[in-house]
Amino acid sequence: MSLLTYDEVRPWAQVIKLRVQQREMPPYHYDTEVGIQDLKNDWRLSEEEISTLAAWVDAGAPMGDPADMPAPAQFADGSRFGLENYFERPPDVVVTSPPYAVPEMGADRWWRPTVSSGITDSRCIAGVETMPALAS
């Protein structure tokens, strides 16, 4: 489900509020009671951010002034490797896994294919990138 536009988000406002207040969203898989808590680039929402979202929903999730809206998100072309720009050349090796069809409904499935890289000698790896196949 896409939540990129106001029209996509508005019908889900109450559910979003509930999930955010329960700290189920955004997904955060660290135990907040154990271990290091001062994480660099921590994406957990602050109490102030959660309160702001809840107040917006409680006010009826108004759209606000369209002039204040950010530009639509621009996504990379997904058909080429992003590290090509960084390394200024195509990848040395591309490892392809067998196709896997994701079911439309049901529980998450953890697909773990075993795929040979074809590399037989020792190498230093400078970068790794995962790129899903484009949906047909």
C-alpha positions as CSV (number, residue, x, y, z in Angstrom):
1,M,0.0,0.0,0.0
2,S,1.4,3.4,-1.0
3,L,1.3,6.3,1.5
4,L,3.0,8.9,-0.7
5,T,0.2,11.3,-1.2
6,Y,-2.4,12.9,1.1
7,D,-5.2,11.1,-0.8
8,E,-3.5,7.8,0.0
9,V,-2.9,8.6,3.7
10,R,-6.2,10.3,4.7
11,P,-8.3,7.1,4.7
12,W,-5.8,5.5,7.0
13,A,-5.3,8.4,9.4
14,Q,-6.9,6.7,12.5
15,V,-5.0,3.5,11.9
16,I,-1.7,5.4,11.4
17,K,-2.3,7.3,14.7
18,L,-2.9,4.0,16.6
19,R,0.1,2.2,15.2
20,V,2.4,5.2,15.8
21,Q,1.2,5.6,19.4
22,Q,1.7,1.9,20.0
23,R,5.2,2.3,18.5
24,E,4.5,-0.3,15.9
25,M,5.2,2.2,13.1
26,P,7.5,3.2,11.8
27,P,9.0,-0.3,12.2
28,Y,11.7,-0.3,14.9
29,H,13.3,-3.6,15.7
30,Y,15.5,-2.6,18.6
31,D,14.6,-3.4,22.2
32,T,14.2,0.1,23.7
33,E,14.8,-1.3,27.2
34,V,18.1,-3.1,26.6
35,G,21.5,-2.1,25.3
36,I,22.7,1.1,23.7
37,Q,19.9,3.6,23.2
38,D,21.8,6.6,21.9
39,L,21.9,5.6,18.2
40,K,23.3,7.7,15.4
41,N,20.5,8.5,12.9
42,D,17.9,7.0,15.1
43,W,14.6,7.0,13.3
44,R,12.3,6.5,16.3
45,L,9.7,9.2,16.5
46,S,10.0,11.6,19.5
47,E,7.1,12.0,21.8
48,E,6.6,15.5,20.3
49,E,6.4,14.0,16.8
50,I,3.9,11.4,17.9
51,S,1.8,14.1,19.6
52,T,1.8,16.3,16.5
53,L,0.6,13.4,14.4
54,A,-2.1,12.5,16.9
55,A,-3.3,16.1,17.0
56,W,-3.5,16.2,13.2
57,V,-5.6,13.1,13.1
58,D,-7.8,14.3,16.0
59,A,-8.4,17.5,14.0
60,G,-9.8,15.5,11.2
61,A,-6.5,15.0,9.3
62,P,-6.9,18.3,7.3
63,M,-4.9,18.7,4.1
64,G,-3.4,22.0,4.9
65,D,-2.2,24.6,2.4
66,P,-1.2,22.9,-0.9
67,A,1.4,25.7,-1.3
68,D,3.3,24.2,1.7
69,M,3.4,20.7,0.3
70,P,6.8,19.3,-0.6
71,A,7.5,18.3,-4.2
72,P,6.5,14.7,-5.1
73,A,9.2,12.1,-4.3
74,Q,11.6,11.3,-7.1
75,F,12.7,7.7,-7.2
76,A,15.8,6.3,-8.8
77,D,15.3,4.4,-12.1
78,G,15.5,0.8,-10.5
79,S,16.8,-0.7,-13.7
80,R,20.5,0.1,-13.0
81,F,22.8,-0.3,-10.1
82,G,23.3,2.8,-8.0
83,L,26.9,2.0,-7.1
84,E,27.8,2.4,-10.8
85,N,27.8,6.1,-10.3
86,Y,29.9,5.8,-7.1
87,F,32.5,3.5,-8.6
88,E,32.2,5.0,-12.1
89,R,32.0,1.6,-13.7
90,P,29.6,-1.3,-13.9
91,P,29.7,-4.1,-11.3
92,D,32.4,-6.8,-11.6
93,V,29.9,-9.5,-10.7
94,V,26.1,-9.7,-10.9
95,V,24.6,-12.6,-9.0
96,T,21.1,-13.4,-10.0
97,S,18.7,-15.4,-7.8
98,P,15.8,-17.5,-9.1
99,P,12.5,-15.7,-9.5
100,Y,10.2,-15.6,-6.5
101,A,6.5,-14.6,-6.7
102,V,5.3,-12.7,-3.6
103,P,1.8,-13.7,-2.6
104,E,-0.7,-10.9,-2.5
105,M,-2.2,-12.0,0.8
106,G,-1.0,-13.9,3.8
107,A,1.8,-13.7,6.4
108,D,5.3,-12.5,5.6
109,R,7.5,-15.2,4.0
110,W,11.3,-15.1,4.5
111,W,12.7,-16.3,1.2
112,R,16.4,-17.3,1.5
113,P,17.7,-18.7,-1.7
114,T,21.2,-20.2,-1.9
115,V,22.9,-18.7,-5.0
116,S,26.5,-19.3,-6.2
117,S,28.4,-16.1,-6.9
118,G,30.7,-17.9,-9.4
119,I,33.7,-16.3,-7.7
120,T,36.4,-18.9,-7.1
121,D,39.3,-16.8,-6.0
122,S,39.9,-14.5,-2.9
123,R,38.8,-10.9,-3.5
124,C,38.3,-7.7,-1.6
125,I,34.7,-6.5,-1.8
126,A,34.3,-2.8,-2.1
127,G,30.5,-2.7,-2.3
128,V,27.4,-4.8,-2.4
129,E,24.1,-3.8,-3.7
130,T,20.8,-5.7,-3.7
131,M,18.4,-4.9,-6.5
132,P,15.0,-6.5,-6.9
133,A,13.7,-7.5,-10.3
134,L,11.2,-5.1,-11.7
135,A,7.6,-6.3,-11.5
136,S,6.2,-7.5,-14.8
